[in-house]
Amino acid sequence: MGLYHKRLTVADIRALKGKRKLSMLFVDTPEEAAAAAAAGIDMLSIIDPVWTPEMREAAGDCFVQVGLLYGQLVTQEDYLRAAHRVMQIGGDCVYCASSFGTIKAIADDGIPVVSHVGLIPSKATWTGGFKAVGKTAQSAMQVYEHVKALEEIGVFGVELEVVPDRVALEISKRTNLVLLGMGAGPYADAQYLFAEDVLGYTRGHKPRHAKTYRDFRSEMDRLQVERIAAFAEFKADVDTGAYPAADHSVTMKDDEYQTFLSGLN
């Protein structure tokens, strides 16, 4: 697949650093991807298990980061094969939070890589659980050093999650990496939220940095009540014989039916 498309490239995104903020959403479904594309969202994050040609088509002109799942992939070869596969489907870069060696191997193969610093959900036990990282000088320096180490091995961007805004500002001044901020204040290069938070149907804990723009949960709950009611009515019709009615059945001309009967033993 060549670059004969209208969506942003890695070079475009790098060139926009410090010039304009990018919008980014994590989406799960083709409907969400298509809505993001129609709304003009710049970047999407989509995890590998749901990354398909259908999702690529739905994502339209959005630049798509495809998440390679830590724990489901283990060896460098696992990651490299997965990275090439998702790029062949039309991914624009891959997300990898594995070891430096694995990340470097992917980057060395010419595949654009985004990694992760700050609060890394899959490794949160090392930083004290699901809470902000970088609130002390020592912790902030560790975040900065992590960014610089990733820069050195060839990633082009990092998800910068739940760090103080002033730390993000200072890191941004000192790295050429694209900072995809989630709960990292206004100074990151992109602002990144989950579609479920934006749409108001968050499963479980809603993070402080999330902003909700619609109440899909109430509508989804209402639709579930209606779904159950419709299924119950269908069952009742089957139980009473009300379904299928005559207009739900295929008809047959009388003469054809009589000919059929006469041919039966």
Sine and cosine of phi, psi and omega as CSV:
sin_phi,cos_phi,sin_psi,cos_psi,sin_omega,cos_omega
0.00,0.00,0.81,-0.58,0.03,-1.00
-1.00,0.04,-0.21,-0.98,-0.02,-1.00
-0.98,-0.22,0.59,0.81,0.03,-1.00
-1.00,0.06,0.94,0.34,0.00,-1.00
-0.47,-0.88,0.16,-0.99,-0.08,-1.00
-0.99,-0.13,-0.14,0.99,-0.10,-1.00
-0.97,0.26,0.28,-0.96,0.00,-1.00
-0.88,0.47,0.53,-0.85,0.15,-0.99
-0.97,-0.25,0.13,-0.99,0.08,-1.00
-0.86,0.51,-0.67,0.74,0.01,-1.00
-0.88,0.48,-0.64,0.77,0.03,-1.00
-0.88,0.47,-0.72,0.70,-0.05,-1.00
-0.90,0.43,-0.66,0.75,0.06,-1.00
-0.88,0.48,-0.66,0.75,-0.03,-1.00
-0.92,0.38,-0.41,0.91,0.00,-1.00
-0.99,0.13,-0.19,0.98,-0.02,-1.00
-0.85,0.53,0.82,-0.57,-0.01,-1.00
0.99,0.14,-0.05,1.00,-0.03,-1.00
-0.95,-0.30,-0.68,0.73,0.11,-0.99
-0.47,-0.89,0.45,-0.89,0.01,-1.00
-0.99,0.16,0.59,-0.81,0.05,-1.00
-0.98,-0.20,0.50,-0.86,0.07,-1.00
-0.97,-0.24,0.62,-0.79,-0.08,-1.00
-0.56,-0.83,0.68,-0.73,0.02,-1.00
-0.75,-0.67,0.60,-0.80,0.20,-0.98
-1.00,-0.02,0.85,-0.53,-0.03,-1.00
-0.82,-0.58,0.42,-0.91,-0.06,-1.00
-0.92,-0.39,-0.37,0.93,-0.18,-0.98
-0.75,-0.66,0.37,-0.93,0.09,-1.00
-0.86,0.51,-0.56,0.83,0.01,-1.00
-0.90,0.44,-0.67,0.74,0.03,-1.00
-0.92,0.38,-0.66,0.76,0.01,-1.00
-0.89,0.46,-0.70,0.72,0.00,-1.00
-0.91,0.42,-0.62,0.78,0.03,-1.00
-0.91,0.42,-0.64,0.77,0.03,-1.00
-0.89,0.45,-0.69,0.73,0.02,-1.00
-0.89,0.46,-0.68,0.73,0.00,-1.00
-0.91,0.42,-0.49,0.87,-0.01,-1.00
-0.99,0.11,-0.12,0.99,0.02,-1.00
1.00,0.10,0.32,0.95,0.06,-1.00
-0.88,0.48,0.67,-0.74,-0.07,-1.00
-0.97,0.25,-0.72,0.70,-0.16,-0.99
-0.73,-0.68,0.57,-0.82,0.09,-1.00
-0.83,-0.56,0.51,-0.86,0.18,-0.98
-0.91,-0.41,0.81,-0.58,-0.03,-1.00
-0.71,-0.70,0.77,-0.64,-0.03,-1.00
-0.98,0.22,0.49,-0.87,-0.10,-1.00
-0.80,0.60,-0.69,0.72,-0.06,-1.00
-0.85,0.53,-0.41,0.91,0.01,-1.00
-0.94,-0.33,0.16,0.99,0.01,-1.00
-1.00,0.08,0.93,-0.37,-0.08,-1.00
-0.68,-0.74,0.23,-0.97,0.11,-0.99
-0.82,0.57,-0.56,0.83,0.04,-1.00
-0.88,0.47,-0.66,0.75,0.03,-1.00
-0.92,0.39,-0.62,0.79,0.03,-1.00
-0.88,0.47,-0.69,0.73,0.02,-1.00
-0.91,0.42,-0.68,0.73,-0.01,-1.00
-0.90,0.44,-0.55,0.83,-0.05,-1.00
-0.95,0.32,-0.21,0.98,0.11,-0.99
0.81,0.59,-0.83,-0.56,-0.06,-1.00
-1.00,-0.01,0.21,0.98,0.07,-1.00
-0.97,0.23,0.68,-0.73,0.18,-0.98
-0.95,0.32,0.79,-0.62,-0.11,-0.99
-0.90,-0.43,0.84,-0.55,0.17,-0.99
-1.00,-0.06,0.84,-0.54,-0.02,-1.00
-0.98,-0.22,0.84,-0.54,-0.06,-1.00
-0.99,0.15,0.87,-0.50,0.11,-0.99
-1.00,0.03,0.87,-0.50,-0.23,-0.97
-0.98,0.19,0.89,-0.45,0.07,-1.00
-0.89,0.45,0.78,-0.62,-0.01,-1.00
0.98,-0.21,-0.61,0.79,0.10,-0.99
-0.99,0.13,-0.54,0.84,0.16,-0.99
-0.98,-0.22,0.58,-0.82,-0.09,-1.00
-0.79,-0.61,-0.87,0.50,-0.09,-1.00
-0.99,0.13,0.26,-0.97,0.08,-1.00
-0.85,0.52,-0.64,0.77,0.00,-1.00
-0.91,0.42,-0.63,0.77,0.08,-1.00
-0.81,0.58,-0.77,0.63,-0.06,-1.00
-0.91,0.41,-0.68,0.73,-0.02,-1.00
-0.90,0.44,-0.70,0.72,0.02,-1.00
-0.89,0.45,-0.69,0.73,0.01,-1.00
-0.90,0.43,-0.65,0.76,-0.01,-1.00
-0.89,0.46,-0.72,0.70,0.02,-1.00
-0.90,0.44,-0.64,0.77,-0.02,-1.00
-0.89,0.45,-0.73,0.69,-0.06,-1.00
-0.94,0.34,-0.50,0.86,0.07,-1.00
-0.93,0.36,-0.59,0.81,0.03,-1.00
-0.91,0.41,-0.47,0.89,0.07,-1.00
-0.97,0.26,-0.30,0.96,0.02,-1.00
0.86,-0.51,0.26,0.97,0.10,-1.00
-0.90,0.43,0.48,-0.88,0.01,-1.00
-0.99,-0.16,-0.39,0.92,0.13,-0.99
-0.29,-0.96,0.15,-0.99,0.07,-1.00
-0.87,-0.49,0.48,-0.88,0.14,-0.99
-0.98,-0.20,0.76,-0.65,0.01,-1.00
-0.61,-0.80,0.81,-0.59,0.04,-1.00
-0.90,-0.43,0.46,0.89,0.01,-1.00
-0.99,0.12,-0.35,-0.94,-0.05,-1.00
-0.94,0.34,0.34,-0.94,0.06,-1.00
-0.84,0.55,-0.62,0.78,-0.01,-1.00
-0.89,0.46,-0.67,0.74,0.01,-1.00
-0.93,0.35,-0.70,0.72,0.02,-1.00
-0.87,0.50,-0.69,0.72,-0.01,-1.00
-0.90,0.44,-0.63,0.77,0.00,-1.00
-0.88,0.48,-0.66,0.75,0.03,-1.00
-0.92,0.40,-0.74,0.68,-0.01,-1.00
-0.89,0.45,-0.65,0.76,0.01,-1.00
-0.90,0.44,-0.40,0.91,0.02,-1.00
-1.00,0.09,0.09,1.00,0.08,-1.00
1.00,0.04,0.17,0.99,0.01,-1.00
-1.00,-0.08,0.81,-0.59,0.02,-1.00
-0.90,0.43,0.74,-0.68,-0.08,-1.00
-0.83,-0.56,0.71,-0.71,0.21,-0.98
-0.94,-0.34,0.73,-0.69,0.08,-1.00
-0.90,-0.44,-0.42,-0.91,-0.23,-0.97
-0.54,-0.84,0.71,-0.71,0.08,-1.00
-0.69,-0.73,0.22,-0.98,-0.07,-1.00
0.99,0.12,-0.73,-0.68,0.09,-1.00
-0.97,0.24,0.93,-0.37,0.04,-1.00
-0.94,-0.33,0.97,-0.26,-0.14,-0.99
-0.77,0.63,-0.66,0.75,-0.05,-1.00
-0.95,0.32,-0.23,0.97,-0.04,-1.00
-0.76,-0.65,0.42,0.91,-0.13,-0.99
-0.90,0.43,-0.39,0.92,0.00,-1.00
-0.87,0.50,-0.47,0.88,-0.02,-1.00
-0.96,0.28,-0.36,0.93,-0.04,-1.00
-0.90,-0.43,0.24,0.97,0.12,-0.99
0.99,-0.13,0.26,0.96,0.03,-1.00
0.99,-0.17,-0.27,-0.96,-0.08,-1.00
-1.00,0.09,0.98,0.19,0.02,-1.00
-0.48,-0.88,0.16,-0.99,-0.06,-1.00
-0.86,0.51,0.54,-0.84,0.04,-1.00
-0.85,-0.52,0.63,-0.78,0.06,-1.00
1.00,-0.10,0.32,0.95,-0.02,-1.00
-0.99,0.11,-0.23,0.97,0.15,-0.99
-0.95,-0.32,0.32,-0.95,0.00,-1.00
-0.86,0.52,-0.66,0.75,-0.02,-1.00
-0.91,0.42,-0.71,0.71,-0.01,-1.00
-0.92,0.40,-0.65,0.76,0.03,-1.00
-0.88,0.47,-0.64,0.77,0.03,-1.00
-0.90,0.43,-0.59,0.81,0.04,-1.00
-0.91,0.41,-0.61,0.79,0.06,-1.00
-0.89,0.45,-0.72,0.70,0.00,-1.00
-0.88,0.48,-0.70,0.71,-0.01,-1.00
-0.91,0.42,-0.56,0.83,0.07,-1.00
-0.90,0.43,-0.70,0.71,0.04,-1.00
-0.85,0.52,-0.74,0.68,-0.05,-1.00
-0.91,0.42,-0.59,0.81,0.04,-1.00
-0.91,0.41,-0.65,0.76,0.04,-1.00
-0.93,0.38,-0.63,0.78,0.08,-1.00
-0.84,0.54,-0.67,0.74,-0.06,-1.00
-0.90,0.43,-0.55,0.83,-0.06,-1.00
-1.00,-0.03,0.01,1.00,0.22,-0.98
0.96,-0.30,0.19,0.98,0.10,-1.00
-0.95,0.32,0.35,-0.94,0.04,-1.00
-0.96,-0.27,-0.25,0.97,0.00,-1.00
-0.41,-0.91,0.29,-0.96,0.08,-1.00
-0.66,-0.75,0.60,-0.80,0.24,-0.97
-0.97,0.23,0.82,-0.57,-0.01,-1.00
-0.94,-0.34,0.98,-0.22,-0.21,-0.98
-0.92,-0.40,0.81,-0.59,0.13,-0.99
0.78,0.63,0.89,0.45,0.15,-0.99
-0.81,-0.58,0.39,-0.92,0.00,-1.00
-0.85,0.52,0.59,-0.81,-0.06,-1.00
-0.86,0.50,-0.59,0.80,-0.02,-1.00
-0.94,0.33,-0.51,0.86,0.10,-1.00
-0.92,0.40,-0.70,0.71,0.04,-1.00
-0.86,0.51,-0.66,0.75,0.01,-1.00
-0.86,0.50,-0.75,0.66,-0.06,-1.00
-0.93,0.36,-0.60,0.80,0.06,-1.00
-0.91,0.42,-0.67,0.74,-0.01,-1.00
-0.85,0.53,-0.58,0.81,0.01,-1.00
-0.93,0.36,-0.36,0.93,-0.19,-0.98
-0.90,-0.44,0.23,0.97,0.03,-1.00
-0.64,-0.77,0.51,-0.86,0.12,-0.99
-1.00,-0.05,0.03,1.00,0.04,-1.00
-0.95,0.32,0.51,-0.86,0.11,-0.99
-0.99,0.14,0.85,-0.53,-0.04,-1.00
-0.99,-0.10,0.90,-0.44,0.01,-1.00
-0.99,-0.13,0.99,-0.16,-0.18,-0.98
-1.00,0.06,0.75,-0.66,0.13,-0.99
-0.75,-0.66,0.97,-0.23,-0.08,-1.00
0.95,0.32,0.52,0.85,-0.04,-1.00
-0.87,-0.50,0.34,0.94,0.06,-1.00
0.99,0.16,-0.13,-0.99,-0.15,-0.99
-1.00,0.06,0.01,1.00,-0.16,-0.99
-0.99,-0.12,-0.11,0.99,0.07,-1.00
-0.93,0.36,0.28,-0.96,-0.05,-1.00
-0.98,0.21,-0.43,0.90,0.06,-1.00
-0.72,-0.69,0.51,-0.86,0.10,-0.99
-0.96,-0.29,0.84,-0.54,-0.23,-0.97
-0.85,-0.53,0.85,-0.53,0.07,-1.00
-0.74,-0.68,0.32,-0.95,0.10,-0.99
-1.00,0.08,0.68,-0.74,0.02,-1.00
-0.84,0.55,-0.59,0.80,-0.04,-1.00
-0.90,0.44,-0.52,0.85,0.06,-1.00
-0.96,0.27,-0.69,0.73,0.01,-1.00
-0.87,0.48,-0.62,0.78,-0.08,-1.00
-1.00,-0.03,-0.11,0.99,0.12,-0.99
0.98,0.18,0.54,0.84,0.11,-0.99
-0.78,-0.63,0.61,0.79,-0.04,-1.00
-0.82,0.57,0.72,-0.69,0.08,-1.00
-1.00,-0.02,0.89,-0.46,0.01,-1.00
0.99,0.16,-0.58,-0.81,-0.11,-0.99
-0.92,0.40,0.73,-0.68,0.10,-0.99
-0.99,-0.16,0.88,-0.48,-0.05,-1.00
-0.92,0.38,0.42,-0.91,-0.05,-1.00
-0.87,0.50,-0.57,0.82,-0.06,-1.00
-0.97,0.22,-0.17,0.98,-0.02,-1.00
-0.94,0.34,0.61,-0.79,0.10,-0.99
-0.83,-0.56,0.76,-0.65,-0.05,-1.00
-0.98,-0.22,0.76,-0.65,-0.05,-1.00
-0.94,-0.35,-0.30,0.95,0.03,-1.00
-0.59,-0.81,0.34,-0.94,0.00,-1.00
-0.95,-0.32,0.97,0.26,0.03,-1.00
-0.95,0.31,-0.42,0.91,-0.05,-1.00
-0.88,0.48,-0.71,0.70,0.00,-1.00
-0.89,0.47,-0.65,0.76,0.00,-1.00
-0.93,0.38,-0.64,0.77,0.02,-1.00
-0.91,0.41,-0.62,0.79,0.07,-1.00
-0.90,0.43,-0.67,0.74,0.03,-1.00
-0.89,0.46,-0.68,0.73,0.00,-1.00
-0.91,0.42,-0.56,0.83,0.03,-1.00
-0.92,0.40,-0.63,0.78,0.07,-1.00
-0.87,0.49,-0.71,0.71,0.02,-1.00
-0.91,0.41,-0.60,0.80,0.02,-1.00
-0.89,0.46,-0.72,0.69,0.01,-1.00
-0.89,0.46,-0.68,0.74,-0.01,-1.00
-0.89,0.46,-0.68,0.73,0.00,-1.00
-0.91,0.42,-0.67,0.74,0.02,-1.00
-0.90,0.43,-0.63,0.78,0.01,-1.00
-0.91,0.41,-0.63,0.78,0.03,-1.00
-0.92,0.40,-0.63,0.77,0.06,-1.00
-0.88,0.48,-0.71,0.70,0.01,-1.00
-0.87,0.49,-0.67,0.74,0.01,-1.00
-0.89,0.46,-0.64,0.77,0.02,-1.00
-0.90,0.43,-0.63,0.78,0.05,-1.00
-0.91,0.42,-0.67,0.74,-0.03,-1.00
-0.89,0.45,-0.61,0.79,-0.07,-1.00
-1.00,-0.04,-0.15,0.99,-0.04,-1.00
1.00,0.07,0.10,1.00,0.01,-1.00
-0.94,0.34,-0.37,0.93,0.09,-1.00
-0.80,-0.60,0.73,-0.69,0.04,1.00
-1.00,0.10,0.57,-0.82,0.10,-0.99
-1.00,0.04,0.06,-1.00,-0.06,-1.00
-0.85,0.53,-0.63,0.78,-0.06,-1.00
-0.97,0.25,-0.05,1.00,0.09,-1.00
-0.99,-0.13,-0.04,1.00,-0.11,-0.99
-0.95,-0.31,0.46,-0.89,0.05,-1.00
-0.99,0.14,0.75,-0.66,-0.02,-1.00
-1.00,-0.05,0.27,-0.96,0.00,-1.00
-0.60,-0.80,0.68,-0.73,0.02,-1.00
-0.89,0.45,0.56,-0.83,-0.08,-1.00
-0.86,0.50,-0.66,0.75,-0.05,-1.00
-0.92,0.39,-0.59,0.81,0.05,-1.00
-0.92,0.38,-0.60,0.80,0.01,-1.00
-0.91,0.41,-0.67,0.74,0.01,-1.00
-0.91,0.42,-0.64,0.77,0.05,-1.00
-0.88,0.47,-0.67,0.75,0.06,-1.00
-0.86,0.51,-0.71,0.71,0.00,-1.00
-0.88,0.47,-0.66,0.75,-0.04,-1.00
-0.92,0.39,-0.39,0.92,0.01,-1.00
-1.00,0.08,-0.14,0.99,0.01,-1.00
-0.98,0.18,0.53,-0.85,0.06,-1.00
-0.96,0.28,0.00,0.00,0.00,0.00
